[in-house]
Amino acid sequence: MKIVQIEAIPILVPLKAGLTTKTAHGEHIDSPYVIVRVHTDEGLIGLGEATLAPRWSGETSPGCVAAIRDLLDPALRGADPRNVRACLMQINRALKLNPFTKAAVEMALWDVAGKAAGQPLYRLLGGKVRDVLPMKMVVGAFEVPKAVALAEQFLDWGVRHLKVKVGLDPGQDRERVQAVRVLAGPEVSIGIDANCGWNVTTARRMLREMEGLNVAFAEQPVGVEDPSALGQLRSASTIPIMADESVFTLADAWDLVRREAVDILSIYPGKTGGILPAMAIASVAESAGLVCSMGSNLELGIATAAMLHLGAALPTIDSETYPGDFLGPLYHEADMITEPLQLGPLEAVVPEGPGLGVTLDEDQLERWRA
């Protein structure tokens, strides 16, 4: 089997009214993503999705399309898409950085491999270690009344795990988390995510003040410039520290583990540049006695399916303790697939079809094509 073309299609999908989200990086209102199709000479087509955000990884939709058209398509034409690792080596030789672009192509290669084998992707990754994946919903860093209303909406759905965004104004951050805790009661797990928004001094104070709110984890409380800062906070707080923006690469993971800086590594295929790199980072965490949590960049259906397969196959992605961000399609006006994924409110379920187990909805593609 040979690759004959890699197609990149830009799309723009808005978030649903009332479900936009806000972090220290800014407000997420719509999603300028790219759908990838890997075409083969045997008629199999693999699907991928690049969930691009310039403020997150520096990638843009036009840049992704150009990189695939001008670099990755020529590099992979004629290659066997089932040799995913060899293809990923070619991808990395052709293009530096750009993890979400690379992940979209690698995702599509896995989809072809699974379809060719007639097996769901998780079987190619070693099989399932869990049948369902506990998940959470995210409350943006909005004014307290809006944040509480959003949390109430999720709780009315039956959600039992929440993540509250912080990192903008310390006073409002504390009030927001406290208000959501009062609303949710003691049985709902609540984590916080500052998205690099606090400095070390503020983070130390905020974590100390929030210890009485039964916070399950603190995700990326400070920026990425000094990895030792996470270690300082870990030593000073009883709240488990999760790295997200600080762990894009295998080298990042090794550095954090070596420093004993964190308790949890947030990983997902887009950020790490593919499923294989995410698995490598999970192995580093496992070797250090740490766990991983499935993060998110508000994916649509194709990339969320890839996350579900990865989360089902790796025991180190501890969704039981730290429920995953299998949530992106729920926030968007469209998911780009013909059959919606089974997402929540308590648990997500991995698709059982061959490859990623999803089919591109051509009508949605035409409607949301950028």
Secondary structure as GFF3:
##gff-version 3
##sequence-region A 1 370
A	DSSP	beta_strand	3	10	.	.	.	ID=ss1
A	DSSP	beta_strand	13	14	.	.	.	ID=ss2
A	DSSP	beta_strand	21	23	.	.	.	ID=ss3
A	DSSP	beta_strand	26	28	.	.	.	ID=ss4
A	DSSP	beta_strand	30	31	.	.	.	ID=ss5
A	DSSP	beta_strand	34	40	.	.	.	ID=ss6
A	DSSP	beta_strand	45	50	.	.	.	ID=ss7
A	DSSP	alpha_helix	54	57	.	.	.	ID=ss8
A	DSSP	alpha_helix	61	67	.	.	.	ID=ss9
A	DSSP	pi_helix	68	72	.	.	.	ID=ss10
A	DSSP	alpha_helix	73	76	.	.	.	ID=ss11
A	DSSP	alpha_helix	84	94	.	.	.	ID=ss12
A	DSSP	alpha_helix	99	117	.	.	.	ID=ss13
A	DSSP	alpha_helix	121	124	.	.	.	ID=ss14
A	DSSP	beta_strand	132	134	.	.	.	ID=ss15
A	DSSP	beta_strand	137	139	.	.	.	ID=ss16
A	DSSP	alpha_helix	144	157	.	.	.	ID=ss17
A	DSSP	beta_strand	161	165	.	.	.	ID=ss18
A	DSSP	alpha_helix	170	184	.	.	.	ID=ss19
A	DSSP	beta_strand	189	193	.	.	.	ID=ss20
A	DSSP	alpha_helix	200	210	.	.	.	ID=ss21
A	DSSP	three_ten_helix	211	213	.	.	.	ID=ss22
A	DSSP	beta_strand	215	219	.	.	.	ID=ss23
A	DSSP	alpha_helix	228	236	.	.	.	ID=ss24
A	DSSP	beta_strand	241	243	.	.	.	ID=ss25
A	DSSP	alpha_helix	250	259	.	.	.	ID=ss26
A	DSSP	beta_strand	264	267	.	.	.	ID=ss27
A	DSSP	alpha_helix	269	272	.	.	.	ID=ss28
A	DSSP	alpha_helix	275	287	.	.	.	ID=ss29
A	DSSP	beta_strand	291	294	.	.	.	ID=ss30
A	DSSP	alpha_helix	301	313	.	.	.	ID=ss31
A	DSSP	alpha_helix	328	331	.	.	.	ID=ss32
A	DSSP	beta_strand	342	343	.	.	.	ID=ss33
A	DSSP	beta_strand	347	349	.	.	.	ID=ss34
A	DSSP	alpha_helix	362	368	.	.	.	ID=ss35
###
